[in-house]
Amino acid sequence: MFVGALEVELLLGDVRSLKQKRAVVRPLLAEVRRRYEVAAGETGAADKWRRTTLGMATVSASAEQVASVCDEIERWAWSRPEVEVVRITRWVRSIDD
């Protein structure tokens, strides 16, 4: 079994409060969960208005499948017009490692 995780650090557009931040972050998380069937949540910068870190995780019997899902999520993140990607960190491991 293989586990893949992504940490996506984002700068948000014209956000001036934590309430506006939630209005941007919640739909992003809902879309990535629905589209890619992964676990997802806000994992960092929760107290900052214009910055967030999203974490996503997936599990598969195939390393290729995990890598493919991670690739698709990376492309999705770079294509979002309402955010700017600062950094993406990828982690893929076998449960036997």
N, C-alpha and C positions, 0 to 999 in steps of 0.2 A: 504494500500500500504506500502511496506517495501523498505528501501534504505540500500544498503550495500556499504561500502568503505574499501579499503585496501591501506595501505601505506607500500611500500616495499623498504627498504634501502639496497642498493647493493654496494659491492666493485667490481670494474671492473678489468679485468686481466691486460695484458701488454698494458696499455694505456699511451701515453706520451704527448698528446695534446687534446685540446677540440674538434678538428676535428676528431681525432681517437675515442674520447668518443661518439660523435654523430653517428659515424659509427657502434658502438655497441648498443647504446640506441634506435635509430630509428627502427631497425629491431625488437628489443624486444617489443617496443610499438605496432608496426604494427601487430606482431604475436598475442599478447594478445587481441588486438581489434578484429582481425579477428576470432580467435579461440573461444573466450568467449563472443563476442558481448557486450563489456563493453566500457565505456568511459575511456580513459587512457591518461596520460601525465606525463612529468617530473615535479615534484612538489618541488624538493629541490636539494641543492648542485650543482646548475647549473654552478657555477664557479670553481668547483673542478674537476680535471682530472680523478681521480680514484674512485670517489664516486658519486652515484646518488640516488635520491629518486623518485620512481615512484608511482603515485596515480592512483587507478582504482575505478570506481563506477558502480553499477548496481541497477536496480529497478525491483520489481516484486510484484504481488499480494500476493505471498506466502513467508513467512519467511524461509521456508525450501528450496525454490528455491534460494533465496539470499545466504543462508548459503552454499548450494551446489556449487554455482558458486565461492564463496570465497574460499572454500576448494580446488576446482580444480585449481584456480589461485595460491594458496599457493604451491600445489604440483608441478605445472609448474615451479614456481620460484626456488624451491629447486633443481629441476632437471637440471637446466641450467648449462652446464659445463664452460661457459665463464665468469660467475659471481659468487661471493660468497655472500650469503644472510647474512646481518648483523642483521636485525630486520624486523619483519612483524607486523604491527598493524592493527587490524580488528575492524570495527565499523558497527553494524547492528541496525537500528532503524525503528520503525513504524512511519508513518507520523502522527499518533495520539499521539505520545509521547510528 
